[in-house]
C-alpha cells in the first residue's frame, strides 16, 4: 500500500463533501502506516460506525476518504457524549450539595436532641448514665406531659386529691 500513489481528493462517501489534499494525505499516511486496530476513543467510534455501515469490511482497510468522513461522525458522537457527561456531572454535584445539606440538618437535629436529653437529665426525668437514653426521649416526654396533666388536674380540683 505505501508504494501506491496518493489519490486526488474525492467526494466523501459518507458525507458527500470534499477534503483538501492535506487532510487526505494525513488520512492516507495513517492508512498506509499499517493500522490494524483503532487507537483512542474517536477511532473506536469511527470504526464501529464504519463497520456497521459496511458489513464485512474492516476499519483498518477503509479508504482514506472514509477515514475522514467517519472520524467526523465519531466527533459528533463524542460531542454528544461530552454534553451528556457535563449534564450528569452537574446533576451529581447538585445531588452531592443536597446530601451535604441533609447531613447538616441531621447533625443539627442530633445536637438539638442531645440538648433535650441533657435537660431531661438535669431535671432527673432521665438517667444520665443510660447509653440508650436517647431512644427513650419520646416516652420520657410523654410521661412528663402526663404528669403535668395530672398536676394541673389536682390543682384545678383540690378535693379529688384528698
Buried (B, 14 or more C-beta within 10 A) or exposed (E): EEEEEEEEBEEBBBBEEEBEEEBBBBBBEBBBEEBEEBEEEBBBBBBBBBBEEBEEEEBEEBBBBBBBBBBBBBEEBBEEEEEEEEEEEEEEEEEEEEEEEEEEEEEEEEEEEEEBBEEBBEEEBBEEEEEEBEEBBEEBBEEBEEEEEEEEEEEEEEEEEE
